[in-house]
Amino acid sequence: MPRVSRARTLTEIRSIARSHTRTAINVLAGIMRSKDATPAARVSAANAILDRGWGKVAQPEQNGENGIELVHRIERVIVHPEEVNRDT
């Protein structure tokens, strides 16, 4: 019996899961629109749809007792052109 690598198995699982995307979104939309669903279920479904369509909102970092401070990091890397040409 051939041994299947873990990476291949994960890739196959992702592929199978992605093949159900349309159905999953339709189920979430159905729950979101359902008058019979609890408000919590409707909000959860709406958030799941928004997260998948637009990405999750960045979470601000807590800054002690002074409230919330959003932290961004910009990094600039300077490379000498001769070093870049050596690698090619």
PDB file of N, CA, C and O in Angstrom:
ATOM      1  N   MET A   1       0.843  -1.171   0.000  1.00  0.00           N
ATOM      2  CA  MET A   1       0.000   0.000   0.000  1.00  0.00           C
ATOM      3  C   MET A   1       0.894   1.241   0.000  1.00  0.00           C
ATOM      4  O   MET A   1       1.717   1.392   0.902  1.00  0.00           O
ATOM      5  N   PRO A   2       0.754   2.149  -1.001  1.00  0.00           N
ATOM      6  CA  PRO A   2       1.620   3.327  -1.080  1.00  0.00           C
ATOM      7  C   PRO A   2       1.312   4.310   0.057  1.00  0.00           C
ATOM      8  O   PRO A   2       0.169   4.467   0.486  1.00  0.00           O
ATOM      9  N   ARG A   3       2.371   4.958   0.518  1.00  0.00           N
ATOM     10  CA  ARG A   3       2.231   5.935   1.594  1.00  0.00           C
ATOM     11  C   ARG A   3       1.938   7.308   0.994  1.00  0.00           C
ATOM     12  O   ARG A   3       2.655   7.759   0.100  1.00  0.00           O
ATOM     13  N   VAL A   4       0.887   7.976   1.479  1.00  0.00           N
ATOM     14  CA  VAL A   4       0.501   9.292   0.973  1.00  0.00           C
ATOM     15  C   VAL A   4       1.112  10.350   1.887  1.00  0.00           C
ATOM     16  O   VAL A   4       0.984  10.272   3.109  1.00  0.00           O
ATOM     17  N   SER A   5       1.770  11.330   1.294  1.00  0.00           N
ATOM     18  CA  SER A   5       2.396  12.371   2.104  1.00  0.00           C
ATOM     19  C   SER A   5       1.334  13.247   2.752  1.00  0.00           C
ATOM     20  O   SER A   5       0.225  13.407   2.241  1.00  0.00           O
ATOM     21  N   ARG A   6       1.710  13.805   3.886  1.00  0.00           N
ATOM     22  CA  ARG A   6       0.776  14.675   4.608  1.00  0.00           C
ATOM     23  C   ARG A   6       0.428  15.903   3.771  1.00  0.00           C
ATOM     24  O   ARG A   6      -0.727  16.330   3.749  1.00  0.00           O
ATOM     25  N   ALA A   7       1.418  16.475   3.080  1.00  0.00           N
ATOM     26  CA  ALA A   7       1.179  17.660   2.252  1.00  0.00           C
ATOM     27  C   ALA A   7       0.170  17.353   1.154  1.00  0.00           C
ATOM     28  O   ALA A   7      -0.718  18.157   0.870  1.00  0.00           O
ATOM     29  N   ARG A   8       0.315  16.187   0.544  1.00  0.00           N
ATOM     30  CA  ARG A   8      -0.627  15.812  -0.511  1.00  0.00           C
ATOM     31  C   ARG A   8      -2.024  15.640   0.064  1.00  0.00           C
ATOM     32  O   ARG A   8      -3.004  16.059  -0.552  1.00  0.00           O
ATOM     33  N   THR A   9      -2.123  15.032   1.231  1.00  0.00           N
ATOM     34  CA  THR A   9      -3.414  14.842   1.873  1.00  0.00           C
ATOM     35  C   THR A   9      -4.056  16.187   2.188  1.00  0.00           C
ATOM     36  O   THR A   9      -5.246  16.374   1.932  1.00  0.00           O
ATOM     37  N   LEU A  10      -3.282  17.139   2.745  1.00  0.00           N
ATOM     38  CA  LEU A  10      -3.820  18.464   3.041  1.00  0.00           C
ATOM     39  C   LEU A  10      -4.271  19.177   1.773  1.00  0.00           C
ATOM     40  O   LEU A  10      -5.304  19.846   1.766  1.00  0.00           O
ATOM     41  N   THR A  11      -3.502  19.034   0.710  1.00  0.00           N
ATOM     42  CA  THR A  11      -3.875  19.645  -0.570  1.00  0.00           C
ATOM     43  C   THR A  11      -5.186  19.059  -1.079  1.00  0.00           C
ATOM     44  O   THR A  11      -6.045  19.789  -1.573  1.00  0.00           O
ATOM     45  N   GLU A  12      -5.338  17.760  -0.961  1.00  0.00           N
ATOM     46  CA  GLU A  12      -6.579  17.113  -1.401  1.00  0.00           C
ATOM     47  C   GLU A  12      -7.767  17.558  -0.552  1.00  0.00           C
ATOM     48  O   GLU A  12      -8.854  17.799  -1.076  1.00  0.00           O
ATOM     49  N   ILE A  13      -7.557  17.665   0.759  1.00  0.00           N
ATOM     50  CA  ILE A  13      -8.631  18.119   1.646  1.00  0.00           C
ATOM     51  C   ILE A  13      -9.043  19.539   1.296  1.00  0.00           C
ATOM     52  O   ILE A  13     -10.235  19.840   1.230  1.00  0.00           O
ATOM     53  N   ARG A  14      -8.072  20.413   1.071  1.00  0.00           N
ATOM     54  CA  ARG A  14      -8.388  21.796   0.679  1.00  0.00           C
ATOM     55  C   ARG A  14      -9.167  21.819  -0.629  1.00  0.00           C
ATOM     56  O   ARG A  14     -10.131  22.572  -0.774  1.00  0.00           O
ATOM     57  N   SER A  15      -8.752  21.004  -1.562  1.00  0.00           N
ATOM     58  CA  SER A  15      -9.425  20.950  -2.857  1.00  0.00           C
ATOM     59  C   SER A  15     -10.882  20.501  -2.711  1.00  0.00           C
ATOM     60  O   SER A  15     -11.784  21.084  -3.313  1.00  0.00           O
ATOM     61  N   ILE A  16     -11.095  19.470  -1.912  1.00  0.00           N
ATOM     62  CA  ILE A  16     -12.454  18.984  -1.688  1.00  0.00           C
ATOM     63  C   ILE A  16     -13.289  20.061  -0.990  1.00  0.00           C
ATOM     64  O   ILE A  16     -14.429  20.318  -1.379  1.00  0.00           O
ATOM     65  N   ALA A  17     -12.719  20.689   0.040  1.00  0.00           N
ATOM     66  CA  ALA A  17     -13.441  21.734   0.762  1.00  0.00           C
ATOM     67  C   ALA A  17     -13.794  22.892  -0.164  1.00  0.00           C
ATOM     68  O   ALA A  17     -14.908  23.413  -0.113  1.00  0.00           O
ATOM     69  N   ARG A  18     -12.856  23.292  -1.004  1.00  0.00           N
ATOM     70  CA  ARG A  18     -13.105  24.405  -1.926  1.00  0.00           C
ATOM     71  C   ARG A  18     -14.156  24.060  -2.966  1.00  0.00           C
ATOM     72  O   ARG A  18     -14.841  24.947  -3.476  1.00  0.00           O
ATOM     73  N   SER A  19     -14.292  22.777  -3.287  1.00  0.00           N
ATOM     74  CA  SER A  19     -15.316  22.396  -4.268  1.00  0.00           C
ATOM     75  C   SER A  19     -16.723  22.598  -3.712  1.00  0.00           C
ATOM     76  O   SER A  19     -17.692  22.599  -4.470  1.00  0.00           O
ATOM     77  N   HIS A  20     -16.844  22.770  -2.393  1.00  0.00           N
ATOM     78  CA  HIS A  20     -18.144  22.993  -1.752  1.00  0.00           C
ATOM     79  C   HIS A  20     -18.385  24.464  -1.405  1.00  0.00           C
ATOM     80  O   HIS A  20     -19.324  24.778  -0.673  1.00  0.00           O
ATOM     81  N   THR A  21     -17.564  25.348  -1.912  1.00  0.00           N
ATOM     82  CA  THR A  21     -17.655  26.761  -1.555  1.00  0.00           C
ATOM     83  C   THR A  21     -19.017  27.358  -1.883  1.00  0.00           C
ATOM     84  O   THR A  21     -19.621  28.011  -1.032  1.00  0.00           O
ATOM     85  N   ARG A  22     -19.504  27.151  -3.083  1.00  0.00           N
ATOM     86  CA  ARG A  22     -20.775  27.753  -3.497  1.00  0.00           C
ATOM     87  C   ARG A  22     -21.905  27.279  -2.582  1.00  0.00           C
ATOM     88  O   ARG A  22     -22.728  28.086  -2.150  1.00  0.00           O
ATOM     89  N   THR A  23     -21.953  25.986  -2.286  1.00  0.00           N
ATOM     90  CA  THR A  23     -22.992  25.446  -1.414  1.00  0.00           C
ATOM     91  C   THR A  23     -22.879  26.044  -0.022  1.00  0.00           C
ATOM     92  O   THR A  23     -23.886  26.429   0.572  1.00  0.00           O
ATOM     93  N   ALA A  24     -21.653  26.126   0.506  1.00  0.00           N
ATOM     94  CA  ALA A  24     -21.453  26.669   1.851  1.00  0.00           C
ATOM     95  C   ALA A  24     -21.895  28.127   1.932  1.00  0.00           C
ATOM     96  O   ALA A  24     -22.541  28.525   2.900  1.00  0.00           O
ATOM     97  N   ILE A  25     -21.556  28.913   0.934  1.00  0.00           N
ATOM     98  CA  ILE A  25     -21.972  30.317   0.909  1.00  0.00           C
ATOM     99  C   ILE A  25     -23.495  30.408   0.823  1.00  0.00           C
ATOM    100  O   ILE A  25     -24.105  31.250   1.481  1.00  0.00           O
ATOM    101  N   ASN A  26     -24.108  29.543   0.015  1.00  0.00           N
ATOM    102  CA  ASN A  26     -25.569  29.543  -0.084  1.00  0.00           C
ATOM    103  C   ASN A  26     -26.223  29.183   1.247  1.00  0.00           C
ATOM    104  O   ASN A  26     -27.244  29.764   1.615  1.00  0.00           O
ATOM    105  N   VAL A  27     -25.638  28.229   1.970  1.00  0.00           N
ATOM    106  CA  VAL A  27     -26.166  27.861   3.293  1.00  0.00           C
ATOM    107  C   VAL A  27     -26.036  29.048   4.251  1.00  0.00           C
ATOM    108  O   VAL A  27     -26.987  29.388   4.955  1.00  0.00           O
ATOM    109  N   LEU A  28     -24.858  29.675   4.275  1.00  0.00           N
ATOM    110  CA  LEU A  28     -24.658  30.836   5.140  1.00  0.00           C
ATOM    111  C   LEU A  28     -25.634  31.959   4.799  1.00  0.00           C
ATOM    112  O   LEU A  28     -26.197  32.592   5.692  1.00  0.00           O
ATOM    113  N   ALA A  29     -25.833  32.204   3.503  1.00  0.00           N
ATOM    114  CA  ALA A  29     -26.773  33.247   3.083  1.00  0.00           C
ATOM    115  C   ALA A  29     -28.194  32.887   3.499  1.00  0.00           C
ATOM    116  O   ALA A  29     -28.963  33.760   3.902  1.00  0.00           O
ATOM    117  N   GLY A  30     -28.543  31.611   3.405  1.00  0.00           N
ATOM    118  CA  GLY A  30     -29.872  31.164   3.828  1.00  0.00           C
ATOM    119  C   GLY A  30     -30.093  31.387   5.313  1.00  0.00           C
ATOM    120  O   GLY A  30     -31.163  31.838   5.722  1.00  0.00           O
ATOM    121  N   ILE A  31     -29.089  31.077   6.122  1.00  0.00           N
ATOM    122  CA  ILE A  31     -29.193  31.306   7.568  1.00  0.00           C
ATOM    123  C   ILE A  31     -29.290  32.802   7.848  1.00  0.00           C
ATOM    124  O   ILE A  31     -30.091  33.234   8.677  1.00  0.00           O
ATOM    125  N   MET A  32     -28.481  33.581   7.164  1.00  0.00           N
ATOM    126  CA  MET A  32     -28.466  35.021   7.360  1.00  0.00           C
ATOM    127  C   MET A  32     -29.841  35.635   7.070  1.00  0.00           C
ATOM    128  O   MET A  32     -30.274  36.558   7.759  1.00  0.00           O
ATOM    129  N   ARG A  33     -30.514  35.116   6.052  1.00  0.00           N
ATOM    130  CA  ARG A  33     -31.821  35.659   5.641  1.00  0.00           C
ATOM    131  C   ARG A  33     -33.007  35.050   6.383  1.00  0.00           C
ATOM    132  O   ARG A  33     -34.117  35.580   6.325  1.00  0.00           O
ATOM    133  N   SER A  34     -32.777  33.952   7.069  1.00  0.00           N
ATOM    134  CA  SER A  34     -33.867  33.209   7.693  1.00  0.00           C
ATOM    135  C   SER A  34     -34.462  33.957   8.886  1.00  0.00           C
ATOM    136  O   SER A  34     -33.749  34.358   9.806  1.00  0.00           O
ATOM    137  N   LYS A  35     -35.769  34.132   8.849  1.00  0.00           N
ATOM    138  CA  LYS A  35     -36.484  34.753   9.973  1.00  0.00           C
ATOM    139  C   LYS A  35     -36.558  33.788  11.154  1.00  0.00           C
ATOM    140  O   LYS A  35     -36.742  34.216  12.294  1.00  0.00           O
ATOM    141  N   ASP A  36     -36.414  32.473  10.884  1.00  0.00           N
ATOM    142  CA  ASP A  36     -36.486  31.465  11.946  1.00  0.00           C
ATOM    143  C   ASP A  36     -35.160  31.285  12.687  1.00  0.00           C
ATOM    144  O   ASP A  36     -35.142  30.749  13.795  1.00  0.00           O
ATOM    145  N   ALA A  37     -34.065  31.722  12.097  1.00  0.00           N
ATOM    146  CA  ALA A  37     -32.749  31.584  12.738  1.00  0.00           C
ATOM    147  C   ALA A  37     -32.631  32.596  13.869  1.00  0.00           C
ATOM    148  O   ALA A  37     -33.227  33.672  13.820  1.00  0.00           O
ATOM    149  N   THR A  38     -31.860  32.241  14.880  1.00  0.00           N
ATOM    150  CA  THR A  38     -31.653  33.177  15.986  1.00  0.00           C
ATOM    151  C   THR A  38     -30.839  34.376  15.489  1.00  0.00           C
ATOM    152  O   THR A  38     -30.090  34.264  14.518  1.00  0.00           O
ATOM    153  N   PRO A  39     -30.986  35.505  16.149  1.00  0.00           N
ATOM    154  CA  PRO A  39     -30.175  36.668  15.752  1.00  0.00           C
ATOM    155  C   PRO A  39     -28.673  36.355  15.785  1.00  0.00           C
ATOM    156  O   PRO A  39     -27.926  36.817  14.922  1.00  0.00           O
ATOM    157  N   ALA A  40     -28.233  35.574  16.773  1.00  0.00           N
ATOM    158  CA  ALA A  40     -26.808  35.231  16.854  1.00  0.00           C
ATOM    159  C   ALA A  40     -26.366  34.420  15.640  1.00  0.00           C
ATOM    160  O   ALA A  40     -25.284  34.651  15.101  1.00  0.00           O
ATOM    161  N   ALA A  41     -27.193  33.474  15.209  1.00  0.00           N
ATOM    162  CA  ALA A  41     -26.862  32.658  14.033  1.00  0.00           C
ATOM    163  C   ALA A  41     -26.834  33.520  12.782  1.00  0.00           C
ATOM    164  O   ALA A  41     -25.971  33.339  11.924  1.00  0.00           O
ATOM    165  N   ARG A  42     -27.764  34.451  12.670  1.00  0.00           N
ATOM    166  CA  ARG A  42     -27.811  35.334  11.495  1.00  0.00           C
ATOM    167  C   ARG A  42     -26.584  36.231  11.424  1.00  0.00           C
ATOM    168  O   ARG A  42     -25.997  36.417  10.358  1.00  0.00           O
ATOM    169  N   VAL A  43     -26.200  36.791  12.583  1.00  0.00           N
ATOM    170  CA  VAL A  43     -25.002  37.644  12.625  1.00  0.00           C
ATOM    171  C   VAL A  43     -23.756  36.828  12.323  1.00  0.00           C
ATOM    172  O   VAL A  43     -22.882  37.284  11.586  1.00  0.00           O
ATOM    173  N   SER A  44     -23.665  35.628  12.882  1.00  0.00           N
ATOM    174  CA  SER A  44     -22.513  34.769  12.641  1.00  0.00           C
ATOM    175  C   SER A  44     -22.382  34.425  11.157  1.00  0.00           C
ATOM    176  O   SER A  44     -21.284  34.461  10.602  1.00  0.00           O
ATOM    177  N   ALA A  45     -23.492  34.096  10.526  1.00  0.00           N
ATOM    178  CA  ALA A  45     -23.475  33.774   9.095  1.00  0.00           C
ATOM    179  C   ALA A  45     -23.083  35.000   8.275  1.00  0.00           C
ATOM    180  O   ALA A  45     -22.294  34.892   7.337  1.00  0.00           O
ATOM    181  N   ALA A  46     -23.626  36.157   8.621  1.00  0.00           N
ATOM    182  CA  ALA A  46     -23.286  37.388   7.895  1.00  0.00           C
ATOM    183  C   ALA A  46     -21.801  37.701   8.031  1.00  0.00           C
ATOM    184  O   ALA A  46     -21.147  38.065   7.055  1.00  0.00           O
ATOM    185  N   ASN A  47     -21.269  37.557   9.251  1.00  0.00           N
ATOM    186  CA  ASN A  47     -19.834  37.805   9.463  1.00  0.00           C
ATOM    187  C   ASN A  47     -18.978  36.828   8.670  1.00  0.00           C
ATOM    188  O   ASN A  47     -17.959  37.223   8.104  1.00  0.00           O
ATOM    189  N   ALA A  48     -19.370  35.569   8.620  1.00  0.00           N
ATOM    190  CA  ALA A  48     -18.610  34.567   7.869  1.00  0.00           C
ATOM    191  C   ALA A  48     -18.574  34.930   6.387  1.00  0.00           C
ATOM    192  O   ALA A  48     -17.535  34.804   5.738  1.00  0.00           O
ATOM    193  N   ILE A  49     -19.704  35.376   5.856  1.00  0.00           N
ATOM    194  CA  ILE A  49     -19.756  35.770   4.440  1.00  0.00           C
ATOM    195  C   ILE A  49     -18.865  36.979   4.198  1.00  0.00           C
ATOM    196  O   ILE A  49     -18.086  36.997   3.245  1.00  0.00           O
ATOM    197  N   LEU A  50     -18.972  37.985   5.051  1.00  0.00           N
ATOM    198  CA  LEU A  50     -18.146  39.188   4.886  1.00  0.00           C
ATOM    199  C   LEU A  50     -16.661  38.872   5.008  1.00  0.00           C
ATOM    200  O   LEU A  50     -15.851  39.387   4.237  1.00  0.00           O
ATOM    201  N   ASP A  51     -16.296  38.026   5.976  1.00  0.00           N
ATOM    202  CA  ASP A  51     -14.885  37.657   6.144  1.00  0.00           C
ATOM    203  C   ASP A  51     -14.331  36.985   4.902  1.00  0.00           C
ATOM    204  O   ASP A  51     -13.200  37.256   4.499  1.00  0.00           O
ATOM    205  N   ARG A  52     -15.107  36.123   4.302  1.00  0.00           N
ATOM    206  CA  ARG A  52     -14.622  35.413   3.124  1.00  0.00           C
ATOM    207  C   ARG A  52     -14.592  36.311   1.887  1.00  0.00           C
ATOM    208  O   ARG A  52     -13.731  36.152   1.022  1.00  0.00           O
ATOM    209  N   GLY A  53     -15.524  37.246   1.806  1.00  0.00           N
ATOM    210  CA  GLY A  53     -15.575  38.131   0.640  1.00  0.00           C
ATOM    211  C   GLY A  53     -14.618  39.303   0.715  1.00  0.00           C
ATOM    212  O   GLY A  53     -14.073  39.733  -0.302  1.00  0.00           O
ATOM    213  N   TRP A  54     -14.410  39.824   1.920  1.00  0.00           N
ATOM    214  CA  TRP A  54     -13.636  41.053   2.072  1.00  0.00           C
ATOM    215  C   TRP A  54     -12.429  40.905   2.976  1.00  0.00           C
ATOM    216  O   TRP A  54     -11.638  41.841   3.091  1.00  0.00           O
ATOM    217  N   GLY A  55     -12.258  39.761   3.622  1.00  0.00           N
ATOM    218  CA  GLY A  55     -11.154  39.577   4.557  1.00  0.00           C
ATOM    219  C   GLY A  55     -11.559  40.042   5.939  1.00  0.00           C
ATOM    220  O   GLY A  55     -12.505  40.814   6.098  1.00  0.00           O
ATOM    221  N   LYS A  56     -10.838  39.567   6.930  1.00  0.00           N
ATOM    222  CA  LYS A  56     -11.148  39.946   8.311  1.00  0.00           C
ATOM    223  C   LYS A  56     -10.589  41.326   8.603  1.00  0.00           C
ATOM    224  O   LYS A  56      -9.550  41.715   8.070  1.00  0.00           O
ATOM    225  N   VAL A  57     -11.284  42.053   9.445  1.00  0.00           N
ATOM    226  CA  VAL A  57     -10.857  43.378   9.849  1.00  0.00           C
ATOM    227  C   VAL A  57      -9.649  43.240  10.769  1.00  0.00           C
ATOM    228  O   VAL A  57      -9.628  42.382  11.652  1.00  0.00           O
ATOM    229  N   ALA A  58      -8.643  44.090  10.558  1.00  0.00           N
ATOM    230  CA  ALA A  58      -7.453  44.068  11.411  1.00  0.00           C
ATOM    231  C   ALA A  58      -7.852  44.388  12.840  1.00  0.00           C
ATOM    232  O   ALA A  58      -8.634  45.307  13.086  1.00  0.00           O
ATOM    233  N   GLN A  59      -7.313  43.626  13.779  1.00  0.00           N
ATOM    234  CA  GLN A  59      -7.619  43.834  15.188  1.00  0.00           C
ATOM    235  C   GLN A  59      -6.613  44.815  15.780  1.00  0.00           C
ATOM    236  O   GLN A  59      -5.407  44.580  15.711  1.00  0.00           O
ATOM    237  N   PRO A  60      -7.095  45.912  16.361  1.00  0.00           N
ATOM    238  CA  PRO A  60      -6.167  46.872  16.971  1.00  0.00           C
ATOM    239  C   PRO A  60      -5.554  46.293  18.240  1.00  0.00           C
ATOM    240  O   PRO A  60      -6.159  45.459  18.914  1.00  0.00           O
ATOM    241  N   GLU A  61      -4.344  46.749  18.553  1.00  0.00           N
ATOM    242  CA  GLU A  61      -3.676  46.290  19.764  1.00  0.00           C
ATOM    243  C   GLU A  61      -4.110  47.157  20.939  1.00  0.00           C
ATOM    244  O   GLU A  61      -4.316  48.362  20.795  1.00  0.00           O
ATOM    245  N   GLN A  62      -4.246  46.529  22.103  1.00  0.00           N
ATOM    246  CA  GLN A  62      -4.594  47.272  23.308  1.00  0.00           C
ATOM    247  C   GLN A  62      -3.356  48.026  23.791  1.00  0.00           C
ATOM    248  O   GLN A  62      -2.253  47.479  23.809  1.00  0.00           O
ATOM    249  N   ASN A  63      -3.544  49.258  24.173  1.00  0.00           N
ATOM    250  CA  ASN A  63      -2.444  50.096  24.651  1.00  0.00           C
ATOM    251  C   ASN A  63      -2.671  50.432  26.120  1.00  0.00           C
ATOM    252  O   ASN A  63      -2.973  51.574  26.466  1.00  0.00           O
ATOM    253  N   GLY A  64      -2.526  49.433  26.975  1.00  0.00           N
ATOM    254  CA  GLY A  64      -2.702  49.647  28.411  1.00  0.00           C
ATOM    255  C   GLY A  64      -4.088  50.162  28.732  1.00  0.00           C
ATOM    256  O   GLY A  64      -5.079  49.682  28.182  1.00  0.00           O
ATOM    257  N   GLU A  65      -4.159  51.140  29.621  1.00  0.00           N
ATOM    258  CA  GLU A  65      -5.440  51.715  30.025  1.00  0.00           C
ATOM    259  C   GLU A  65      -5.807  52.925  29.180  1.00  0.00           C
ATOM    260  O   GLU A  65      -6.878  53.503  29.364  1.00  0.00           O
ATOM    261  N   ASN A  66      -4.944  53.312  28.266  1.00  0.00           N
ATOM    262  CA  ASN A  66      -5.170  54.518  27.476  1.00  0.00           C
ATOM    263  C   ASN A  66      -6.046  54.286  26.256  1.00  0.00           C
ATOM    264  O   ASN A  66      -6.231  55.202  25.455  1.00  0.00           O
ATOM    265  N   GLY A  67      -6.582  53.104  26.096  1.00  0.00           N
ATOM    266  CA  GLY A  67      -7.440  52.849  24.952  1.00  0.00           C
ATOM    267  C   GLY A  67      -6.762  51.980  23.915  1.00  0.00           C
ATOM    268  O   GLY A  67      -5.888  51.171  24.226  1.00  0.00           O
ATOM    269  N   ILE A  68      -7.179  52.164  22.693  1.00  0.00           N
ATOM    270  CA  ILE A  68      -6.706  51.318  21.602  1.00  0.00           C
ATOM    271  C   ILE A  68      -5.809  52.131  20.679  1.00  0.00           C
ATOM    272  O   ILE A  68      -6.100  53.279  20.342  1.00  0.00           O
ATOM    273  N   GLU A  69      -4.711  51.499  20.282  1.00  0.00           N
ATOM    274  CA  GLU A  69      -3.791  52.130  19.345  1.00  0.00           C
ATOM    275  C   GLU A  69      -3.528  51.154  18.213  1.00  0.00           C
ATOM    276  O   GLU A  69      -3.161  50.003  18.452  1.00  0.00           O
ATOM    277  N   LEU A  70      -3.714  51.605  16.990  1.00  0.00           N
ATOM    278  CA  LEU A  70      -3.470  50.760  15.837  1.00  0.00           C
ATOM    279  C   LEU A  70      -1.994  50.865  15.483  1.00  0.00           C
ATOM    280  O   LEU A  70      -1.464  51.967  15.337  1.00  0.00           O
ATOM    281  N   VAL A  71      -1.330  49.724  15.346  1.00  0.00           N
ATOM    282  CA  VAL A  71       0.105  49.705  15.088  1.00  0.00           C
ATOM    283  C   VAL A  71       0.347  49.173  13.681  1.00  0.00           C
ATOM    284  O   VAL A  71      -0.158  48.112  13.314  1.00  0.00           O
ATOM    285  N   HIS A  72       1.115  49.910  12.906  1.00  0.00           N
ATOM    286  CA  HIS A  72       1.502  49.485  11.563  1.00  0.00           C
ATOM    287  C   HIS A  72       3.018  49.428  11.517  1.00  0.00           C
ATOM    288  O   HIS A  72       3.699  50.209  12.182  1.00  0.00           O
ATOM    289  N   ARG A  73       3.537  48.508  10.735  1.00  0.00           N
ATOM    290  CA  ARG A  73       4.977  48.405  10.584  1.00  0.00           C
ATOM    291  C   ARG A  73       5.299  48.456   9.104  1.00  0.00           C
ATOM    292  O   ARG A  73       4.776  47.676   8.308  1.00  0.00           O
ATOM    293  N   ILE A  74       6.155  49.374   8.756  1.00  0.00           N
ATOM    294  CA  ILE A  74       6.641  49.486   7.384  1.00  0.00           C
ATOM    295  C   ILE A  74       8.141  49.246   7.432  1.00  0.00           C
ATOM    296  O   ILE A  74       8.871  49.895   8.182  1.00  0.00           O
ATOM    297  N   GLU A  75       8.580  48.306   6.621  1.00  0.00           N
ATOM    298  CA  GLU A  75       9.993  47.970   6.620  1.00  0.00           C
ATOM    299  C   GLU A  75      10.547  48.223   5.230  1.00  0.00           C
ATOM    300  O   GLU A  75       9.946  47.831   4.230  1.00  0.00           O
ATOM    301  N   ARG A  76      11.691  48.879   5.176  1.00  0.00           N
ATOM    302  CA  ARG A  76      12.326  49.168   3.898  1.00  0.00           C
ATOM    303  C   ARG A  76      13.653  48.441   3.863  1.00  0.00           C
ATOM    304  O   ARG A  76      14.483  48.595   4.759  1.00  0.00           O
ATOM    305  N   VAL A  77      13.848  47.648   2.826  1.00  0.00           N
ATOM    306  CA  VAL A  77      15.080  46.882   2.685  1.00  0.00           C
ATOM    307  C   VAL A  77      15.825  47.425   1.476  1.00  0.00           C
ATOM    308  O   VAL A  77      15.293  47.482   0.367  1.00  0.00           O
ATOM    309  N   ILE A  78      17.052  47.818   1.711  1.00  0.00           N
ATOM    310  CA  ILE A  78      17.884  48.346   0.626  1.00  0.00           C
ATOM    311  C   ILE A  78      18.880  47.265   0.228  1.00  0.00           C
ATOM    312  O   ILE A  78      19.617  46.747   1.067  1.00  0.00           O
ATOM    313  N   VAL A  79      18.894  46.936  -1.043  1.00  0.00           N
ATOM    314  CA  VAL A  79      19.780  45.899  -1.556  1.00  0.00           C
ATOM    315  C   VAL A  79      20.712  46.531  -2.576  1.00  0.00           C
ATOM    316  O   VAL A  79      20.286  47.293  -3.444  1.00  0.00           O
ATOM    317  N   HIS A  80      21.971  46.206  -2.459  1.00  0.00           N
ATOM    318  CA  HIS A  80      22.959  46.717  -3.412  1.00  0.00           C
ATOM    319  C   HIS A  80      22.735  46.019  -4.753  1.00  0.00           C
ATOM    320  O   HIS A  80      22.583  44.797  -4.774  1.00  0.00           O
ATOM    321  N   PRO A  81      22.708  46.749  -5.875  1.00  0.00           N
ATOM    322  CA  PRO A  81      22.427  46.124  -7.189  1.00  0.00           C
ATOM    323  C   PRO A  81      23.364  44.987  -7.551  1.00  0.00           C
ATOM    324  O   PRO A  81      22.937  44.022  -8.184  1.00  0.00           O
ATOM    325  N   GLU A  82      24.646  45.074  -7.161  1.00  0.00           N
ATOM    326  CA  GLU A  82      25.585  43.998  -7.487  1.00  0.00           C
ATOM    327  C   GLU A  82      25.218  42.710  -6.801  1.00  0.00           C
ATOM    328  O   GLU A  82      25.441  41.630  -7.349  1.00  0.00           O
ATOM    329  N   GLU A  83      24.646  42.803  -5.579  1.00  0.00           N
ATOM    330  CA  GLU A  83      24.234  41.607  -4.857  1.00  0.00           C
ATOM    331  C   GLU A  83      23.019  40.952  -5.516  1.00  0.00           C
ATOM    332  O   GLU A  83      22.890  39.728  -5.507  1.00  0.00           O
ATOM    333  N   VAL A  84      22.148  41.749  -6.075  1.00  0.00           N
ATOM    334  CA  VAL A  84      20.970  41.214  -6.760  1.00  0.00           C
ATOM    335  C   VAL A  84      21.402  40.493  -8.031  1.00  0.00           C
ATOM    336  O   VAL A  84      20.895  39.410  -8.323  1.00  0.00           O
ATOM    337  N   ASN A  85      22.325  41.070  -8.789  1.00  0.00           N
ATOM    338  CA  ASN A  85      22.779  40.466 -10.046  1.00  0.00           C
ATOM    339  C   ASN A  85      23.553  39.164  -9.830  1.00  0.00           C
ATOM    340  O   ASN A  85      23.550  38.303 -10.710  1.00  0.00           O
ATOM    341  N   ARG A  86      24.212  39.001  -8.685  1.00  0.00           N
ATOM    342  CA  ARG A  86      24.942  37.776  -8.403  1.00  0.00           C
ATOM    343  C   ARG A  86      24.031  36.587  -8.285  1.00  0.00           C
ATOM    344  O   ARG A  86      24.423  35.476  -8.640  1.00  0.00           O
ATOM    345  N   ASP A  87      22.815  36.786  -7.792  1.00  0.00           N
ATOM    346  CA  ASP A  87      21.882  35.686  -7.565  1.00  0.00           C
ATOM    347  C   ASP A  87      21.223  35.196  -8.851  1.00  0.00           C
ATOM    348  O   ASP A  87      20.668  34.097  -8.878  1.00  0.00           O
ATOM    349  N   THR A  88      21.276  35.975  -9.888  1.00  0.00           N
ATOM    350  CA  THR A  88      20.592  35.566 -11.131  1.00  0.00           C
ATOM    351  C   THR A  88      21.507  34.907 -12.112  1.00  0.00           C
ATOM    352  O   THR A  88      21.071  34.514 -13.195  1.00  0.00           O
TER     353      THR A  88
END
